[in-house]
Amino acid sequence: RLKELFGVASLEAFGAFGRGELAAMGGLVAYVELTQKGKLPRLAPPRRLSPRQTMAIDAATRRNLELMQALDGSKKASLLGVMDRSVTGAGARLLGQRLAAPLTDPGAIAQRHDAVAVILEDRTLREDLRASLAQAPDLERALGRLALGRGGPRDLVAIREGLKAGDAIARRMSGMTALPRDLADAIAHLGTTPELVTRLEHCLIDEPPLLARDGGFVRQGENTELDEAKMLRDDSRRHIAALQSRYQSETGVNALKVRHNNMLGYYVETTQVHADKLDREIFIHRQTMANAMRFTTVELGELEARISRVADHAVSLELALFAELVEAIACADTAIAAAAGALAAIDVAGGRADLA
């Protein structure tokens, strides 16, 4: 099952795993498949951790040390609550993971200290990094939603903005020499997907809707056919306004309005007082309300059908482009996940420097 998941003929390249470890990994994958209805998020290849790499803390000691939450259940008075100065969700999660599993290797601990020291000593750098990180959406969460087929246009924008923040940080630190290994490793994973960022920048507007099926998230000029469909749709809506004006003029009823709802579609509405002034051979009764009556006309029905066809075509084009962008992100998911991890690591170092 694991070989199939990672597309390999053997797991040996990932490490030497025992029978119990393989069973545990297989059980985890089965659990995720079950809870996610057969869909799997992006899973990193397995890696074996040395049991001496981090400090083992039993449950009772962990609880009494109040690492993640205080004895009263609050986070604020816990060690995490006191230390957390991160500006991203991923940074806060990584800090929690590090506090829950403290390193035991003095060399590795010193590398983390070196990363904090560089940011601590340069106040301008610290402020620039934290300002860029504050603009970075949660890459990890957006990538997970897209992988599970639950993402929307805002997740595409989150990927774009997160990668752009990473690019800005990489440029800011590009001229620095003798960086500690932790920071150098993090910077190496930023700015690696410029073509994807450019494509997302050209394709997507700045503030898209929540759902892809709503449409309206593609930037004008990206797709000629889509621009034409939108123009025809908007032109048809102008026809609705013109039709309302003509009906008001022909009937002499200024209170007459052409409205729309999801149940009836487009309809003509006027007050009960003015309803008798409408020619019933032209205006076909559809609904009577407490203070209004609703009608339709053959002309309005034909216009509505044309608007619907054009609008559906525009949405189908946007959905096709959305699927293409999701596929492009899936092809770069390893690089995006690495960038997410790098931003989290820099955020943790920056937060600890701010605390210091």
MARFIKE-879165 format. One record per residue (C-alpha): residue number from 0; residue in three letters; x, y, z. Coordinates in pm, 1 decimal. Example, Ala and Ser with C-alpha at 12.3 -4.5 7.8 and 13.67 -1.06 7.14 Angstrom:
! MARFIKE-879165
{i 0; aa ALA; c1 1230.0; c2 -450.0; c3 780.0}
{i 1; aa SER; c1 1367.0; c2 -106.0; c3 714.0}
This chain:
! MARFIKE-879165
{i 0; aa ARG; c1 0.0; c2 0.0; c3 0.0}
{i 1; aa LEU; c1 279.5; c2 242.2; c3 85.9}
{i 2; aa LYS; c1 473.8; c2 159.6; c3 -231.9}
{i 3; aa GLU; c1 161.8; c2 228.8; c3 -436.0}
{i 4; aa LEU; c1 100.5; c2 557.1; c3 -254.8}
{i 5; aa PHE; c1 452.0; c2 691.9; c3 -316.0}
{i 6; aa GLY; c1 496.5; c2 534.0; c3 -660.7}
{i 7; aa VAL; c1 807.4; c2 333.4; c3 -576.9}
{i 8; aa ALA; c1 913.3; c2 -29.3; c3 -617.0}
{i 9; aa SER; c1 1072.7; c2 -36.2; c3 -272.2}
{i 10; aa LEU; c1 1067.3; c2 168.3; c3 47.8}
{i 11; aa GLU; c1 1439.6; c2 115.7; c3 105.5}
{i 12; aa ALA; c1 1524.9; c2 458.8; c3 -34.4}
{i 13; aa PHE; c1 1324.2; c2 614.7; c3 250.2}
{i 14; aa GLY; c1 1494.2; c2 412.2; c3 523.6}
{i 15; aa ALA; c1 1500.4; c2 72.8; c3 692.5}
{i 16; aa PHE; c1 1159.1; c2 25.2; c3 853.2}
{i 17; aa GLY; c1 1060.5; c2 -260.4; c3 1080.7}
{i 18; aa ARG; c1 741.7; c2 -461.1; c3 1058.9}
{i 19; aa GLY; c1 577.2; c2 -259.4; c3 1334.9}
{i 20; aa GLU; c1 668.9; c2 70.9; c3 1169.7}
{i 21; aa LEU; c1 528.5; c2 -43.0; c3 835.1}
{i 22; aa ALA; c1 208.2; c2 -155.1; c3 1002.5}
{i 23; aa ALA; c1 176.4; c2 180.7; c3 1181.2}
{i 24; aa MET; c1 226.3; c2 374.5; c3 856.9}
{i 25; aa GLY; c1 -23.2; c2 155.5; c3 672.9}
{i 26; aa GLY; c1 -275.1; c2 204.8; c3 951.2}
{i 27; aa LEU; c1 -233.7; c2 582.1; c3 937.5}
{i 28; aa VAL; c1 -285.3; c2 588.7; c3 560.5}
{i 29; aa ALA; c1 -595.4; c2 370.2; c3 593.6}
{i 30; aa TYR; c1 -732.7; c2 603.0; c3 863.4}
{i 31; aa VAL; c1 -681.5; c2 912.0; c3 647.3}
{i 32; aa GLU; c1 -846.7; c2 740.9; c3 349.4}
{i 33; aa LEU; c1 -1143.3; c2 643.4; c3 565.2}
{i 34; aa THR; c1 -1195.0; c2 986.4; c3 720.9}
{i 35; aa GLN; c1 -1139.5; c2 1174.4; c3 392.7}
{i 36; aa LYS; c1 -1379.8; c2 954.2; c3 192.7}
{i 37; aa GLY; c1 -1107.0; c2 792.4; c3 -16.8}
{i 38; aa LYS; c1 -922.1; c2 1116.6; c3 -94.5}
{i 39; aa LEU; c1 -570.4; c2 1165.5; c3 33.5}
{i 40; aa PRO; c1 -394.6; c2 1495.0; c3 101.2}
{i 41; aa ARG; c1 -32.5; c2 1530.4; c3 1.2}
{i 42; aa LEU; c1 170.3; c2 1299.1; c3 224.9}
{i 43; aa ALA; c1 545.2; c2 1342.9; c3 255.8}
{i 44; aa PRO; c1 756.6; c2 1027.0; c3 214.3}
{i 45; aa PRO; c1 824.9; c2 850.8; c3 547.0}
{i 46; aa ARG; c1 1148.3; c2 916.4; c3 731.9}
{i 47; aa ARG; c1 1282.3; c2 737.6; c3 1032.9}
{i 48; aa LEU; c1 1349.8; c2 946.6; c3 1343.2}
{i 49; aa SER; c1 1611.1; c2 843.6; c3 1593.1}
{i 50; aa PRO; c1 1452.2; c2 775.1; c3 1932.5}
{i 51; aa ARG; c1 1735.8; c2 978.8; c3 2088.0}
{i 52; aa GLN; c1 1681.9; c2 1278.7; c3 1859.3}
{i 53; aa THR; c1 1418.2; c2 1434.4; c3 2087.5}
{i 54; aa MET; c1 1339.5; c2 1412.7; c3 2456.9}
{i 55; aa ALA; c1 1080.3; c2 1154.6; c3 2555.6}
{i 56; aa ILE; c1 815.5; c2 1308.1; c3 2782.6}
{i 57; aa ASP; c1 540.8; c2 1094.7; c3 2933.9}
{i 58; aa ALA; c1 181.4; c2 1217.5; c3 2935.4}
{i 59; aa ALA; c1 167.4; c2 1305.0; c3 3307.1}
{i 60; aa THR; c1 491.8; c2 1504.2; c3 3293.2}
{i 61; aa ARG; c1 382.6; c2 1677.4; c3 2973.1}
{i 62; aa ARG; c1 56.0; c2 1780.1; c3 3136.8}
{i 63; aa ASN; c1 219.6; c2 1904.1; c3 3460.0}
{i 64; aa LEU; c1 485.0; c2 2101.0; c3 3270.7}
{i 65; aa GLU; c1 196.6; c2 2284.9; c3 3100.4}
{i 66; aa LEU; c1 376.9; c2 2280.0; c3 2765.9}
{i 67; aa MET; c1 75.0; c2 2324.4; c3 2537.1}
{i 68; aa GLN; c1 -196.5; c2 2422.1; c3 2782.0}
{i 69; aa ALA; c1 -217.7; c2 2518.4; c3 3146.8}
{i 70; aa LEU; c1 -373.8; c2 2292.4; c3 3407.2}
{i 71; aa ASP; c1 -690.4; c2 2503.2; c3 3389.5}
{i 72; aa GLY; c1 -717.6; c2 2420.9; c3 3018.5}
{i 73; aa SER; c1 -614.1; c2 2761.5; c3 2884.6}
{i 74; aa LYS; c1 -336.3; c2 2812.9; c3 2632.5}
{i 75; aa LYS; c1 -240.6; c2 3162.9; c3 2745.5}
{i 76; aa ALA; c1 -59.6; c2 3056.3; c3 3064.1}
{i 77; aa SER; c1 114.0; c2 2757.9; c3 2901.0}
{i 78; aa LEU; c1 475.9; c2 2757.6; c3 2781.2}
{i 79; aa LEU; c1 349.4; c2 2780.6; c3 2422.2}
{i 80; aa GLY; c1 125.9; c2 3074.4; c3 2509.0}
{i 81; aa VAL; c1 412.5; c2 3262.9; c3 2672.6}
{i 82; aa MET; c1 662.9; c2 3195.1; c3 2393.6}
{i 83; aa ASP; c1 445.8; c2 3222.7; c3 2083.3}
{i 84; aa ARG; c1 532.3; c2 3542.1; c3 1893.4}
{i 85; aa SER; c1 475.4; c2 3386.5; c3 1550.2}
{i 86; aa VAL; c1 278.5; c2 3578.9; c3 1289.5}
{i 87; aa THR; c1 160.7; c2 3279.4; c3 1083.6}
{i 88; aa GLY; c1 -50.1; c2 2977.2; c3 1168.7}
{i 89; aa ALA; c1 218.2; c2 2744.2; c3 1033.8}
{i 90; aa GLY; c1 479.0; c2 2908.8; c3 1255.8}
{i 91; aa ALA; c1 261.1; c2 2862.1; c3 1562.5}
{i 92; aa ARG; c1 208.5; c2 2495.1; c3 1478.6}
{i 93; aa LEU; c1 581.8; c2 2436.5; c3 1426.7}
{i 94; aa LEU; c1 668.2; c2 2607.1; c3 1755.1}
{i 95; aa GLY; c1 418.0; c2 2380.5; c3 1930.8}
{i 96; aa GLN; c1 575.8; c2 2073.5; c3 1770.6}
{i 97; aa ARG; c1 923.8; c2 2181.6; c3 1881.3}
{i 98; aa LEU; c1 815.4; c2 2251.0; c3 2238.1}
{i 99; aa ALA; c1 640.3; c2 1914.0; c3 2253.5}
{i 100; aa ALA; c1 954.2; c2 1732.2; c3 2133.3}
{i 101; aa PRO; c1 1265.4; c2 1919.1; c3 2258.4}
{i 102; aa LEU; c1 1593.2; c2 1842.1; c3 2081.8}
{i 103; aa THR; c1 1861.9; c2 1649.6; c3 2269.1}
{i 104; aa ASP; c1 2156.0; c2 1710.5; c3 2031.7}
{i 105; aa PRO; c1 2355.2; c2 2017.1; c3 2147.0}
{i 106; aa GLY; c1 2475.5; c2 2077.1; c3 1789.5}
{i 107; aa ALA; c1 2121.1; c2 2092.5; c3 1652.2}
{i 108; aa ILE; c1 2014.6; c2 2316.6; c3 1941.3}
{i 109; aa ALA; c1 2304.3; c2 2552.0; c3 1868.6}
{i 110; aa GLN; c1 2200.6; c2 2574.6; c3 1502.0}
{i 111; aa ARG; c1 1856.9; c2 2695.7; c3 1607.1}
{i 112; aa HIS; c1 2018.5; c2 2946.2; c3 1844.6}
{i 113; aa ASP; c1 2239.8; c2 3074.1; c3 1561.3}
{i 114; aa ALA; c1 1933.7; c2 3136.7; c3 1342.7}
{i 115; aa VAL; c1 1767.7; c2 3333.2; c3 1623.1}
{i 116; aa ALA; c1 2086.9; c2 3531.6; c3 1687.0}
{i 117; aa VAL; c1 2117.0; c2 3653.4; c3 1326.5}
{i 118; aa ILE; c1 1760.8; c2 3788.4; c3 1330.9}
{i 119; aa LEU; c1 1796.4; c2 3924.9; c3 1683.9}
{i 120; aa GLU; c1 2107.4; c2 4126.4; c3 1600.5}
{i 121; aa ASP; c1 1956.4; c2 4295.4; c3 1294.3}
{i 122; aa ARG; c1 1639.7; c2 4479.9; c3 1394.3}
{i 123; aa THR; c1 1565.3; c2 4600.4; c3 1041.6}
{i 124; aa LEU; c1 1592.6; c2 4246.1; c3 908.6}
{i 125; aa ARG; c1 1366.0; c2 4118.6; c3 1185.4}
{i 126; aa GLU; c1 1100.0; c2 4379.3; c3 1110.8}
{i 127; aa ASP; c1 1120.0; c2 4316.0; c3 734.5}
{i 128; aa LEU; c1 1089.6; c2 3938.7; c3 776.6}
{i 129; aa ARG; c1 795.1; c2 3963.1; c3 1012.4}
{i 130; aa ALA; c1 620.2; c2 4214.2; c3 785.4}
{i 131; aa SER; c1 655.8; c2 3978.7; c3 487.5}
{i 132; aa LEU; c1 545.1; c2 3678.4; c3 693.5}
{i 133; aa ALA; c1 238.9; c2 3865.7; c3 814.7}
{i 134; aa GLN; c1 128.4; c2 3890.0; c3 450.2}
{i 135; aa ALA; c1 169.8; c2 3515.6; c3 391.7}
{i 136; aa PRO; c1 -147.7; c2 3304.5; c3 400.6}
{i 137; aa ASP; c1 -134.5; c2 2948.4; c3 531.6}
{i 138; aa LEU; c1 26.8; c2 2761.7; c3 239.7}
{i 139; aa GLU; c1 4.8; c2 2426.5; c3 413.8}
{i 140; aa ARG; c1 -370.2; c2 2446.0; c3 476.1}
{i 141; aa ALA; c1 -447.8; c2 2580.7; c3 126.8}
{i 142; aa LEU; c1 -241.6; c2 2304.1; c3 -34.6}
{i 143; aa GLY; c1 -421.5; c2 2043.1; c3 174.4}
{i 144; aa ARG; c1 -768.3; c2 2169.8; c3 78.4}
{i 145; aa LEU; c1 -679.4; c2 2173.5; c3 -291.9}
{i 146; aa ALA; c1 -533.1; c2 1821.7; c3 -272.5}
{i 147; aa LEU; c1 -856.8; c2 1693.6; c3 -118.2}
{i 148; aa GLY; c1 -1072.1; c2 1861.9; c3 -383.3}
{i 149; aa ARG; c1 -1221.6; c2 2101.1; c3 -127.9}
{i 150; aa GLY; c1 -1034.6; c2 2413.8; c3 -229.3}
{i 151; aa GLY; c1 -1163.0; c2 2723.7; c3 -401.8}
{i 152; aa PRO; c1 -1027.5; c2 3033.4; c3 -575.6}
{i 153; aa ARG; c1 -920.5; c2 3183.1; c3 -243.2}
{i 154; aa ASP; c1 -692.3; c2 2884.8; c3 -186.4}
{i 155; aa LEU; c1 -528.1; c2 2950.8; c3 -523.5}
{i 156; aa VAL; c1 -472.6; c2 3311.7; c3 -418.3}
{i 157; aa ALA; c1 -338.7; c2 3190.8; c3 -81.1}
{i 158; aa ILE; c1 -82.1; c2 2977.3; c3 -264.9}
{i 159; aa ARG; c1 12.5; c2 3273.9; c3 -482.3}
{i 160; aa GLU; c1 45.2; c2 3521.1; c3 -196.0}
{i 161; aa GLY; c1 232.0; c2 3274.3; c3 23.7}
{i 162; aa LEU; c1 485.6; c2 3201.2; c3 -249.8}
{i 163; aa LYS; c1 521.8; c2 3574.1; c3 -320.3}
{i 164; aa ALA; c1 595.3; c2 3636.8; c3 48.2}
{i 165; aa GLY; c1 859.0; c2 3365.2; c3 29.6}
{i 166; aa ASP; c1 1009.4; c2 3528.9; c3 -278.9}
{i 167; aa ALA; c1 1027.4; c2 3862.7; c3 -95.7}
{i 168; aa ILE; c1 1205.4; c2 3702.6; c3 200.2}
{i 169; aa ALA; c1 1450.7; c2 3519.9; c3 -28.0}
{i 170; aa ARG; c1 1534.9; c2 3847.7; c3 -204.6}
{i 171; aa ARG; c1 1573.4; c2 4028.2; c3 128.1}
{i 172; aa MET; c1 1826.2; c2 3775.0; c3 251.7}
{i 173; aa SER; c1 1998.0; c2 3701.2; c3 -80.0}
{i 174; aa GLY; c1 2291.5; c2 3931.7; c3 -12.5}
{i 175; aa MET; c1 2361.8; c2 3801.7; c3 337.0}
{i 176; aa THR; c1 2673.5; c2 3591.4; c3 383.9}
{i 177; aa ALA; c1 2762.3; c2 3319.9; c3 635.0}
{i 178; aa LEU; c1 2400.8; c2 3243.9; c3 720.1}
{i 179; aa PRO; c1 2345.6; c2 2971.3; c3 983.3}
{i 180; aa ARG; c1 2256.5; c2 2637.4; c3 830.1}
{i 181; aa ASP; c1 1893.4; c2 2645.1; c3 949.7}
{i 182; aa LEU; c1 1829.7; c2 2980.6; c3 778.7}
{i 183; aa ALA; c1 2031.0; c2 2889.4; c3 467.9}
{i 184; aa ASP; c1 1832.4; c2 2566.3; c3 428.6}
{i 185; aa ALA; c1 1505.3; c2 2757.7; c3 466.1}
{i 186; aa ILE; c1 1601.1; c2 3025.2; c3 212.0}
{i 187; aa ALA; c1 1702.2; c2 2754.8; c3 -37.6}
{i 188; aa HIS; c1 1337.9; c2 2638.6; c3 -49.0}
{i 189; aa LEU; c1 1197.0; c2 2986.0; c3 -126.4}
{i 190; aa GLY; c1 1160.1; c2 3143.4; c3 -470.6}
{i 191; aa THR; c1 1171.2; c2 2806.6; c3 -650.3}
{i 192; aa THR; c1 841.4; c2 2836.1; c3 -841.3}
{i 193; aa PRO; c1 853.3; c2 3171.0; c3 -1027.8}
{i 194; aa GLU; c1 659.6; c2 3041.8; c3 -1330.7}
{i 195; aa LEU; c1 372.4; c2 2918.9; c3 -1113.9}
{i 196; aa VAL; c1 358.2; c2 3249.6; c3 -924.4}
{i 197; aa THR; c1 353.8; c2 3442.2; c3 -1252.4}
{i 198; aa ARG; c1 72.8; c2 3229.0; c3 -1389.5}
{i 199; aa LEU; c1 -137.9; c2 3265.1; c3 -1076.2}
{i 200; aa GLU; c1 -71.5; c2 3639.5; c3 -1079.0}
{i 201; aa HIS; c1 -188.9; c2 3674.5; c3 -1438.5}
{i 202; aa CYS; c1 -492.0; c2 3447.1; c3 -1399.5}
{i 203; aa LEU; c1 -650.4; c2 3545.4; c3 -1067.5}
{i 204; aa ILE; c1 -803.0; c2 3865.0; c3 -937.5}
{i 205; aa ASP; c1 -695.4; c2 3994.4; c3 -596.1}
{i 206; aa GLU; c1 -1016.2; c2 3915.7; c3 -405.9}
{i 207; aa PRO; c1 -1193.7; c2 3614.5; c3 -560.5}
{i 208; aa PRO; c1 -1522.0; c2 3459.8; c3 -442.2}
{i 209; aa LEU; c1 -1524.1; c2 3167.2; c3 -199.7}
{i 210; aa LEU; c1 -1655.8; c2 2904.6; c3 -442.3}
{i 211; aa ALA; c1 -1526.8; c2 2827.3; c3 -791.2}
{i 212; aa ARG; c1 -1880.6; c2 2761.8; c3 -917.7}
{i 213; aa ASP; c1 -1968.7; c2 3126.8; c3 -851.1}
{i 214; aa GLY; c1 -1721.7; c2 3235.9; c3 -1120.4}
{i 215; aa GLY; c1 -1579.6; c2 3585.2; c3 -1141.6}
{i 216; aa PHE; c1 -1229.2; c2 3498.8; c3 -1019.8}
{i 217; aa VAL; c1 -1036.7; c2 3509.8; c3 -1349.0}
{i 218; aa ARG; c1 -857.3; c2 3832.7; c3 -1433.4}
{i 219; aa GLN; c1 -973.8; c2 4014.1; c3 -1748.2}
{i 220; aa GLY; c1 -742.3; c2 3958.4; c3 -2042.3}
{i 221; aa GLU; c1 -635.4; c2 3609.4; c3 -1936.9}
{i 222; aa ASN; c1 -877.8; c2 3421.0; c3 -2165.1}
{i 223; aa THR; c1 -1023.3; c2 3582.0; c3 -2477.6}
{i 224; aa GLU; c1 -1318.1; c2 3342.7; c3 -2504.2}
{i 225; aa LEU; c1 -1406.0; c2 3402.0; c3 -2139.0}
{i 226; aa ASP; c1 -1383.3; c2 3780.3; c3 -2181.4}
{i 227; aa GLU; c1 -1622.0; c2 3758.7; c3 -2477.9}
{i 228; aa ALA; c1 -1868.5; c2 3544.5; c3 -2281.8}
{i 229; aa LYS; c1 -1863.1; c2 3789.6; c3 -1991.6}
{i 230; aa MET; c1 -1915.9; c2 4081.0; c3 -2228.5}
{i 231; aa LEU; c1 -2218.8; c2 3910.3; c3 -2382.3}
{i 232; aa ARG; c1 -2354.0; c2 3829.8; c3 -2037.0}
{i 233; aa ASP; c1 -2314.9; c2 4187.3; c3 -1915.2}
{i 234; aa ASP; c1 -2463.7; c2 4317.4; c3 -2240.9}
{i 235; aa SER; c1 -2767.6; c2 4094.2; c3 -2187.6}
{i 236; aa ARG; c1 -2815.3; c2 4239.1; c3 -1842.7}
{i 237; aa ARG; c1 -2814.9; c2 4585.2; c3 -1990.9}
{i 238; aa HIS; c1 -3096.5; c2 4460.6; c3 -2213.2}
{i 239; aa ILE; c1 -3290.9; c2 4373.9; c3 -1896.5}
{i 240; aa ALA; c1 -3258.8; c2 4733.3; c3 -1776.6}
{i 241; aa ALA; c1 -3367.5; c2 4862.0; c3 -2117.5}
{i 242; aa LEU; c1 -3663.9; c2 4624.5; c3 -2118.2}
{i 243; aa GLN; c1 -3775.2; c2 4751.3; c3 -1778.7}
{i 244; aa SER; c1 -3756.9; c2 5110.2; c3 -1900.6}
{i 245; aa ARG; c1 -3964.7; c2 5023.6; c3 -2211.2}
{i 246; aa TYR; c1 -4230.1; c2 4838.6; c3 -2008.0}
{i 247; aa GLN; c1 -4259.6; c2 5137.2; c3 -1774.1}
{i 248; aa SER; c1 -4305.2; c2 5369.0; c3 -2069.9}
{i 249; aa GLU; c1 -4560.7; c2 5146.1; c3 -2250.1}
{i 250; aa THR; c1 -4774.0; c2 5079.7; c3 -1941.2}
{i 251; aa GLY; c1 -4730.6; c2 5415.8; c3 -1771.6}
{i 252; aa VAL; c1 -4642.8; c2 5232.6; c3 -1448.3}
{i 253; aa ASN; c1 -4319.6; c2 5375.3; c3 -1308.9}
{i 254; aa ALA; c1 -4337.4; c2 5134.7; c3 -1013.5}
{i 255; aa LEU; c1 -4292.5; c2 4840.2; c3 -1251.7}
{i 256; aa LYS; c1 -3961.0; c2 4659.4; c3 -1193.2}
{i 257; aa VAL; c1 -3785.6; c2 4366.4; c3 -1357.3}
{i 258; aa ARG; c1 -3638.0; c2 4160.3; c3 -1073.2}
{i 259; aa HIS; c1 -3468.9; c2 3823.7; c3 -1025.5}
{i 260; aa ASN; c1 -3460.3; c2 3547.5; c3 -766.2}
{i 261; aa ASN; c1 -3337.4; c2 3189.5; c3 -767.9}
{i 262; aa MET; c1 -3686.1; c2 3039.7; c3 -766.3}
{i 263; aa LEU; c1 -3861.9; c2 3237.1; c3 -1040.2}
{i 264; aa GLY; c1 -3567.4; c2 3372.3; c3 -1236.7}
{i 265; aa TYR; c1 -3646.8; c2 3708.1; c3 -1400.7}
{i 266; aa TYR; c1 -3997.0; c2 3847.1; c3 -1352.3}
{i 267; aa VAL; c1 -4192.7; c2 4171.8; c3 -1376.8}
{i 268; aa GLU; c1 -4319.4; c2 4304.4; c3 -1043.9}
{i 269; aa THR; c1 -4561.4; c2 4583.5; c3 -967.1}
{i 270; aa THR; c1 -4793.7; c2 4680.1; c3 -684.4}
{i 271; aa GLN; c1 -5148.0; c2 4546.3; c3 -654.5}
{i 272; aa VAL; c1 -5278.2; c2 4895.4; c3 -733.9}
{i 273; aa HIS; c1 -5108.1; c2 4908.7; c3 -1075.3}
{i 274; aa ALA; c1 -5151.4; c2 4542.3; c3 -1172.3}
{i 275; aa ASP; c1 -5480.6; c2 4609.3; c3 -1357.0}
{i 276; aa LYS; c1 -5300.7; c2 4849.4; c3 -1593.7}
{i 277; aa LEU; c1 -5098.1; c2 4564.1; c3 -1744.3}
{i 278; aa ASP; c1 -5217.2; c2 4395.4; c3 -2064.2}
{i 279; aa ARG; c1 -5270.0; c2 4031.1; c3 -1961.0}
{i 280; aa GLU; c1 -5210.4; c2 3910.7; c3 -2317.2}
{i 281; aa ILE; c1 -4852.7; c2 4037.6; c3 -2283.4}
{i 282; aa PHE; c1 -4795.9; c2 4010.5; c3 -1909.2}
{i 283; aa ILE; c1 -4856.1; c2 3653.1; c3 -1790.3}
{i 284; aa HIS; c1 -4939.0; c2 3617.8; c3 -1421.5}
{i 285; aa ARG; c1 -4690.2; c2 3413.6; c3 -1216.3}
{i 286; aa GLN; c1 -4733.4; c2 3496.2; c3 -848.5}
{i 287; aa THR; c1 -4944.1; c2 3709.1; c3 -615.5}
{i 288; aa MET; c1 -4781.9; c2 3853.8; c3 -305.7}
{i 289; aa ALA; c1 -4931.0; c2 4047.1; c3 -15.2}
{i 290; aa ASN; c1 -4852.7; c2 4386.2; c3 -167.5}
{i 291; aa ALA; c1 -4734.2; c2 4299.1; c3 -518.2}
{i 292; aa MET; c1 -4800.9; c2 4086.1; c3 -823.8}
{i 293; aa ARG; c1 -4544.5; c2 3917.5; c3 -1044.3}
{i 294; aa PHE; c1 -4564.1; c2 3853.6; c3 -1417.1}
{i 295; aa THR; c1 -4352.1; c2 3728.8; c3 -1704.4}
{i 296; aa THR; c1 -4353.5; c2 3791.9; c3 -2077.8}
{i 297; aa VAL; c1 -4244.2; c2 3586.8; c3 -2376.7}
{i 298; aa GLU; c1 -3975.8; c2 3845.2; c3 -2450.6}
{i 299; aa LEU; c1 -3845.5; c2 3835.7; c3 -2093.8}
{i 300; aa GLY; c1 -3834.3; c2 3454.7; c3 -2098.8}
{i 301; aa GLU; c1 -3630.2; c2 3449.1; c3 -2419.5}
{i 302; aa LEU; c1 -3390.2; c2 3709.2; c3 -2283.7}
{i 303; aa GLU; c1 -3350.6; c2 3513.8; c3 -1959.8}
{i 304; aa ALA; c1 -3268.1; c2 3194.5; c3 -2151.1}
{i 305; aa ARG; c1 -2999.7; c2 3378.3; c3 -2349.0}
{i 306; aa ILE; c1 -2846.8; c2 3526.7; c3 -2031.5}
{i 307; aa SER; c1 -2846.2; c2 3182.8; c3 -1868.4}
{i 308; aa ARG; c1 -2669.0; c2 3019.6; c3 -2162.8}
{i 309; aa VAL; c1 -2399.8; c2 3286.5; c3 -2175.1}
{i 310; aa ALA; c1 -2352.4; c2 3286.9; c3 -1795.8}
{i 311; aa ASP; c1 -2326.0; c2 2907.0; c3 -1784.8}
{i 312; aa HIS; c1 -2067.3; c2 2914.4; c3 -2063.3}
{i 313; aa ALA; c1 -1861.5; c2 3175.8; c3 -1877.3}
{i 314; aa VAL; c1 -1869.1; c2 2972.3; c3 -1554.7}
{i 315; aa SER; c1 -1772.5; c2 2651.1; c3 -1739.4}
{i 316; aa LEU; c1 -1469.7; c2 2828.0; c3 -1887.2}
{i 317; aa GLU; c1 -1365.2; c2 2953.8; c3 -1544.1}
{i 318; aa LEU; c1 -1408.4; c2 2607.9; c3 -1390.5}
{i 319; aa ALA; c1 -1187.1; c2 2459.7; c3 -1661.5}
{i 320; aa LEU; c1 -918.6; c2 2718.5; c3 -1587.6}
{i 321; aa PHE; c1 -956.4; c2 2651.3; c3 -1213.9}
{i 322; aa ALA; c1 -893.9; c2 2280.1; c3 -1275.6}
{i 323; aa GLU; c1 -583.0; c2 2364.2; c3 -1480.0}
{i 324; aa LEU; c1 -443.2; c2 2581.6; c3 -1201.1}
{i 325; aa VAL; c1 -513.5; c2 2314.6; c3 -938.8}
{i 326; aa GLU; c1 -328.0; c2 2062.6; c3 -1156.0}
{i 327; aa ALA; c1 -32.7; c2 2302.8; c3 -1192.3}
{i 328; aa ILE; c1 -20.7; c2 2338.9; c3 -813.3}
{i 329; aa ALA; c1 -39.8; c2 1960.2; c3 -768.9}
{i 330; aa CYS; c1 261.3; c2 1920.5; c3 -998.2}
{i 331; aa ALA; c1 457.4; c2 2164.2; c3 -778.8}
{i 332; aa ASP; c1 323.0; c2 2041.5; c3 -444.1}
{i 333; aa THR; c1 663.9; c2 1924.3; c3 -318.0}
{i 334; aa ALA; c1 820.0; c2 2266.2; c3 -378.6}
{i 335; aa ILE; c1 517.1; c2 2444.3; c3 -228.3}
{i 336; aa ALA; c1 523.1; c2 2222.6; c3 81.9}
{i 337; aa ALA; c1 896.2; c2 2289.3; c3 120.3}
{i 338; aa ALA; c1 831.1; c2 2664.7; c3 93.0}
{i 339; aa ALA; c1 557.2; c2 2635.7; c3 356.8}
{i 340; aa GLY; c1 797.6; c2 2458.5; c3 591.1}
{i 341; aa ALA; c1 1066.9; c2 2718.4; c3 526.3}
{i 342; aa LEU; c1 831.8; c2 3008.4; c3 604.8}
{i 343; aa ALA; c1 724.2; c2 2836.0; c3 926.8}
{i 344; aa ALA; c1 1086.9; c2 2784.1; c3 1033.2}
{i 345; aa ILE; c1 1175.2; c2 3147.7; c3 962.0}
{i 346; aa ASP; c1 864.5; c2 3259.0; c3 1149.3}
{i 347; aa VAL; c1 962.1; c2 3054.4; c3 1455.0}
{i 348; aa ALA; c1 1316.5; c2 3196.6; c3 1451.0}
{i 349; aa GLY; c1 1181.1; c2 3549.1; c3 1405.0}
{i 350; aa GLY; c1 927.8; c2 3505.1; c3 1682.7}
{i 351; aa ARG; c1 1192.9; c2 3378.5; c3 1924.2}
{i 352; aa ALA; c1 1418.0; c2 3669.8; c3 1828.4}
{i 353; aa ASP; c1 1129.5; c2 3910.0; c3 1894.5}
{i 354; aa LEU; c1 1072.4; c2 3746.5; c3 2232.4}
{i 355; aa ALA; c1 1444.7; c2 3769.3; c3 2310.6}
